[in-house]
Amino acid sequence: MKTDLKKSIAIPALGLSLLGLTAAGCGTITGAAIGGATGAGIGAATHHRVERSAIIGAGVGGAAGALYDIYSYTRRDGREEDRRD
């Protein structure tokens, strides 16, 4: 009984938290996916360890995506000044 209640609460809570992370870190997730695929492709083409190349690519892509998100959210593009006039 207790585990059924925990499952019925935990699964929707986990889903909502993943949805929030996806919405907040869209560039990070996209960068990690593209970086992982690129790293795996480079690892396969150079006959090195594909898993290690994919992990490194995902890390670099995720970091680049996070930096892009930070830059795009903090950038001023002049829209506030246009609204005041």
N, C-alpha and C positions, 0 to 999 in steps of 0.2 A: 504494500500500500504506500509506504513512504517513498520507495524508489519510483513508483508510477507518478506520484505527485512531483517529484524532482524532475523526472523526464518531461512531464507536461509543461513545466515552467522553464526548464533549462533550454529546451530546443527552440522555442520561440525567442527567448532572450538572446541566444547565440545567433539566431538568424537576423535579429534586429541589429545586433552589434556588428555583424559582418556587413550588413547593408549600410550602416553608418560609416564604417571604415572604407567601404568602396566609394561612397559618395565623397568622403573627405579626401581620400588619397587616390583619386582616379589616375592622375599622372604617374604616381608612384607604382601603382599596379600595372598600368600599361607599359611603363618603362621596364619594369622587372620582367614582364612577359616577353617583350621584344628583345631585351638583353639576354634573357635565358635562351631564347630560340637562336639568336645570333651566335651566342657563345657555343651552343651545341653544334651549330653548323660549322663554325670555325674549328672546333675540336675534331669534328668528323673529317673535315677536309685536310687537316694537318696530321691526322692519324695520332692524335693525343687522346688523353682520357676525356671522353665526351661529358661525363657527369661533372667533373671538376670544371671544365670550361663553361658548362651551363650554369653552374652555381656562381662562378665568378661573374659571368655575363648578367645574371639576374641581380646580383648585388650592385654592380656598376649601373645597370639600367634603372634599378629602383632608386638609387641615389640621385641619378640625373633627373628622373621624373619628379622626385621630391623637391629638388632645387628649382625645377621649372614651375611646380605648383607654388612654391614660396615666392618666386619672382613674379609670377602672374597675379597673385593675390595682393602683393604689396605695391604693384606698379601703379603710378598715377598716369592716367591717359587724358586728363583734361576734361573729363565729363562733368566734374563738380563745378568747374568754372563756367561751363556752358549753361548749367541750370540756374546759376545765380543771376544771369543777365535777363 
